[in-house]
């Protein structure tokens, strides 16, 4: 049986571009620090980060549409 640490895979979708103002990956929503240390995080920390990603990605979408108008 897989532990929680190994059961939460990386949210990386291979769109690796950092938002210039928010300093988050526009593909997955993680910070560069979170990306670099993902392998070291336990399942609880990974789950905490994963729960934040939808709101981070939404914030980037809002920031992009505001910048374009």
C-alpha positions in Angstrom: 0.0 0.0 0.0 1.3 3.5 -0.9 1.9 6.0 1.8 0.2 9.4 1.6 3.6 10.9 0.7 3.9 8.8 -2.4 0.2 8.9 -3.3 0.2 12.6 -4.0 1.9 13.1 -7.4 3.3 16.3 -8.7 0.7 18.7 -10.2 3.3 19.6 -12.9 1.7 19.7 -16.4 4.9 20.7 -18.2 3.8 24.3 -18.7 6.8 25.7 -16.8 6.6 29.5 -17.0 6.8 31.8 -14.0 4.3 34.6 -13.6 6.5 37.8 -13.4 4.5 39.5 -10.6 3.2 36.6 -8.6 6.3 34.4 -8.9 4.2 31.3 -9.4 4.3 28.7 -12.2 1.5 29.5 -14.6 1.1 25.8 -15.3 0.7 24.3 -11.9 0.5 27.3 -9.5 3.4 26.3 -7.3 6.2 28.6 -6.2 9.8 27.8 -7.4 10.6 26.8 -3.8 7.7 24.4 -3.7 8.7 22.9 -7.0 12.3 22.5 -5.9 11.4 20.9 -2.6 8.3 18.9 -3.7 10.2 15.6 -3.4 11.1 16.4 0.2 7.6 17.3 1.4 5.5 14.8 3.3 1.9 14.0 2.2 0.4 16.5 4.6 2.4 19.4 3.2 1.8 18.3 -0.4 -2.0 18.1 0.3 -1.9 21.6 1.8 -0.2 23.0 -1.3 -2.5 21.1 -3.7 -5.5 22.6 -1.9 -4.1 26.1 -2.6 -3.4 25.6 -6.3 -6.9 26.3 -7.7 -7.1 29.7 -6.0 -3.6 30.6 -7.1 -4.3 29.7 -10.7 -7.5 31.7 -10.6 -5.6 34.7 -9.2 -3.1 34.4 -12.0 -5.9 34.4 -14.5 -7.4 37.5 -13.0 -4.0 39.2 -12.9 -3.4 38.3 -16.6 -6.8 39.7 -17.7 -6.3 42.9 -15.7 -2.9 43.4 -17.3 -4.3 42.9 -20.8 -7.0 45.6 -20.5 
